[in-house]
Amino acid sequence: MKTGPFTQRAILKCLRRIHKTMSTIATELAAVKASLDAATASLLSISSGIANLDSQIQALQAQIANSGSELTAADQAALDAVATESASVAASAAAAATAAAAPVTPPSPPASGS
């Protein structure tokens, strides 16, 4: 029995191809999501390690300041530079980890007739 320009067989064949394509897309999407999840976990771990290192640098800086020890001007400048750079890297890593952990919203499908 024909249904317009397409036979039922042609329509079923087309639907099977669509189903197969959708299955392939779903499989690929799951693989991409798994890779992104692994990358996010690694980034969160790195960010945590950087934040820990920054805390240790800040603690060392406070300990030296509170101990009454006097650093040479060059050593103090080096310590200050390391502390500043550490804080900057920690902030950048935290921002990157936050961005990576944010859920991704898929785009909306086009309106019918588009």
Secondary structure, 3 states (H helix, E strand, C coil): CEECCEEHHHHHHHHHHHHHHHHHHHHHHHHHHHHHHHHHHHHHHHHHHHHHHHHHHHHHHHHHHHHCCCCCHHHHHHHHHHHHHHHHHHHHHHHHHHHHHCCCCCCCCCCCCC
